[in-house]
Amino acid sequence: MIDQLIEKIKKTKAPIVVGLDPMLEYVPKHIKTKAYARYGKTLEGAAEGIWQYNKKIIDAIYDLIPAVKPQIAMYEQFGIWGMQAYEKTISYCQKKGLIVIGDIKRGDIGSTSQAYATAHLGNVRIEDQEFSPFHEDFATVNPYLGIDGIKPFIDVCKKENKGLFILVKTSNPSSGDFQDQMLEDHRHLYELVGEKVAAWGMELMSGNYSDVGAVVGATYPEQGQALRKIMPKSYILVPGYGAQGGRGKDLIHFFNEDGLGAIVNSSRGIIAAYLQDSYSQYGPEHFEEASRAAVLAMISDINGALEAGI
Ligand SMILES: O=C(O)c1cc(=O)[nH]c(=O)n1[C@@H]1O[C@H](COP(=O)(O)O)[C@@H](O)[C@H]1O
């Protein structure tokens, strides 16, 4: 699957992924009014609102980008209707030719991880038929449970040609609480996890890169540089650009010398661009055009930094 992602990154010249993390407060009034008229001010009405909002944004940006990353919690808050909106969003994006990274951050004991992997990347058998419930192309995975929690995902990736991004050094302010702990051999815990990700990925090579990638936050550029060397064959998903403070110039060391190796995510910075001062001229009526302008600005910021830095 990583080869397909790389092909799309090369084609769009955009090493970016747009996070589809819809909050109800971002959905403009004209969309909410329609959704509530049909389904009431209910979980179902809210889920319809976020789905219509996503659809407009996808239509406005799909030609510019290789991939999207819907974050499942944003959908889950609207119950089963939210989960339907999650699946509809995935199907719609895939029909538009986008790679979908399901931001599910799962990981559990082996048997439970197996069920998560089946739900999101694999197929569930019901009597004599198989169904792929959420059919994302990649999923984010939490490695805290060790190899038991990861192996079922790796096995499904092998079988179904899918991919993973495993949390290594997250972007949040308290990510150091555990991840920066120094081990007896004077390595940080995130370095050990990076080494494991690199080793797990060797079984799933596709060209120069592995289907097993890593998540490293844009807010930790020095750690990103160190991890780039520890995991030379792992694609790095880099969240934390924009709303969390990451900028293009912080990101050059997340990339390899071939100009590949990283894909940078922005969620609020793109989908809620119309609420920012710099895009306020678009207004809620043209929110999707603000998102398109924000995507173009992000591509040019990152490519500009890469051209200047490599
Ligand atoms: O796995 C992730 O995507 C992720 C890991 C991480 O370390 N930090 C992080 O922000 N994320 C996700 O990336 C997105 C960031 O959103 P924005 O800050 O709005 O761009 C959210 O969906 C987060 O859940």
The ligand as an SDF file (V2000), in Angstrom:
LIG
                    3D

 24 25  0  0  0  0  0  0  0  0999 V2000
   -1.9510    9.7730   14.9820 O   0  0  0  0  0  0  0  0  0  0  0  0
   -2.2190   10.9590   14.7580 C   0  0  0  0  0  0  0  0  0  0  0  0
   -2.6910   11.2970   13.6940 O   0  0  0  0  0  0  0  0  0  0  0  0
   -1.8220   11.9680   15.7510 C   0  0  0  0  0  0  0  0  0  0  0  0
   -0.6940   11.6740   16.4940 C   0  0  0  0  0  0  0  0  0  0  0  0
   -0.0730   12.7050   17.2210 C   0  0  0  0  0  0  0  0  0  0  0  0
    0.9990   12.5250   17.7970 O   0  0  0  0  0  0  0  0  0  0  0  0
   -0.6580   13.9190   17.2500 N   0  0  0  0  0  0  0  0  0  0  0  0
   -1.8200   14.2120   16.5930 C   0  0  0  0  0  0  0  0  0  0  0  0
   -2.2660   15.3700   16.6320 O   0  0  0  0  0  0  0  0  0  0  0  0
   -2.4580   13.2200   15.8910 N   0  0  0  0  0  0  0  0  0  0  0  0
   -3.7510   13.4690   15.2250 C   0  0  0  0  0  0  0  0  0  0  0  0
   -3.5430   14.4330   14.1850 O   0  0  0  0  0  0  0  0  0  0  0  0
   -4.6250   15.3520   14.1230 C   0  0  0  0  0  0  0  0  0  0  0  0
   -4.1070   16.7490   14.3940 C   0  0  0  0  0  0  0  0  0  0  0  0
   -5.1140   17.7080   14.1990 O   0  0  0  0  0  0  0  0  0  0  0  0
   -4.7970   19.2680   14.0370 P   0  0  0  0  0  0  0  0  0  0  0  0
   -4.0040   19.6830   15.2240 O   0  0  0  0  0  0  0  0  0  0  0  0
   -6.1660   19.8970   13.9870 O   0  0  0  0  0  0  0  0  0  0  0  0
   -4.0430   19.4410   12.7460 O   0  0  0  0  0  0  0  0  0  0  0  0
   -5.6630   14.8520   15.1190 C   0  0  0  0  0  0  0  0  0  0  0  0
   -6.5090   13.9800   14.4080 O   0  0  0  0  0  0  0  0  0  0  0  0
   -4.8500   14.0560   16.1200 C   0  0  0  0  0  0  0  0  0  0  0  0
   -5.6050   13.0210   16.7070 O   0  0  0  0  0  0  0  0  0  0  0  0
  1  2  2  0
  2  3  1  0
  2  4  1  0
  4  5  2  0
  4 11  1  0
  5  6  1  0
  6  7  2  0
  6  8  1  0
  8  9  1  0
  9 10  2  0
  9 11  1  0
 11 12  1  0
 12 13  1  0
 12 23  1  0
 13 14  1  0
 14 15  1  0
 14 21  1  0
 15 16  1  0
 16 17  1  0
 17 18  2  0
 17 19  1  0
 17 20  1  0
 21 22  1  0
 21 23  1  0
 23 24  1  0
M  END
$$$$
